[in-house]
Amino acid sequence: MKRFNPVTPVLMLAGVAVISSARPALASGLHGSHASMVHQHAVAVELDYRFVRTPAQVKALVADSALERVTPNEHLRLSNVSYPYARPAVRDFIEWLAGEYASATGSPLVVTSLTRPTSRQPKNASPLSVHPAGMAVDLRIPARGAALDWLEHELLSLEQAGVIDVTREHHPPHLHVAVFPEQYAKYAAEHAPAVAPQTGIASAPIARRVPDVVPASEPTEDPWAAFAGGSAGLLVLGLLAVETTRRRTAHPSAS
């Protein structure tokens, strides 16, 4: 059963309190906000995620498959990540985003932090952080301006869609991304086949484009039209016209 937490947004419908995981009306943008942190924490609580306090608890969640390893590949790099684990949906999101980033920029996406026990959180970490819940990922800020522009634009678009919350942190510099698992699952389903390969969703068939012009080497549907369009066809049609005129002159019509 999901626990109620005082920071979870509550709606009153017909006098009944309803816990809401809906996104706050005002997006935080790259600056972040206390409201966005409250929302992230509330979603983790509503999903009944455990906030790990020690490395041993991280190992226990990995053994239970509640956390899964994030594995580097040609599109994804891990840099000094002590605990390379995340919630399954968060892992899927990272792998998908890395593929999109690499396709757009030609460089791998670099992750600098994933799950962190509260005992290993930095001093400036928020008490509402969802890193201990395995629901967040920190990304290195790209050195190239074009790559940074693409990444920030993509993340802000996903934030507007309610899939994530993103904040640009400065100490140390990185992009903090909290992923909302249920919203990402819906996004993945609605945006197949782009997201499908990383989430196990069947890809939609790609329709073949019909050529605008029939190649000259292919036969046309009307052989007579092709014949009439050539120089030989024009010569024959001219002769037929002359013969028809001669016959009408020799044998006038009765009408």
WOLIN-V56264 format. One record per residue. SS is DSSP state (~ for helix, > for strand, _ for the rest). Layout:
ss-><SS/SS>
//
This chain:
ss-><_/_/_/_/_/_/_/_/_/>/>/>/>/_/_/>/>/>/>/_/_/_/_/_/_/_/_/_/~/~/~/_/_/~/~/~/~/~/~/~/~/~/~/~/~/~/_/_/_/_/_/_/_/_/~/~/~/~/~/~/~/~/~/_/_/_/_/>/>/_/_/_/>/_/_/>/>/>/_/_/_/_/_/_/>/>/_/~/~/~/~/~/~/~/~/~/~/~/~/~/~/~/~/~/~/_/_/_/>/>/>/>/>/_/_/_/_/~/~/~/_/_/_/_/_/_/_/_/_/_/~/~/~/_/_/>/>/>/>/_/_/_/_/_/~/~/~/~/~/~/~/~/~/~/~/~/~/~/~/~/_/_/_/>/>/>/>/>/>/>/_/_/>/>/>/>/>/>/>/_/~/~/~/~/~/~/~/~/~/~/_/_/_/_/_/~/~/~/~/_/_/_/_/_/_/_/_/_/_/_/_/_/_/_/_/_/_/_/_/_/_/_/~/~/~/~/~/~/~/_/~/~/~/~/~/~/~/~/~/~/~/~/~/~/~/~/~/~/~/~/_/_/_/_/_>
//
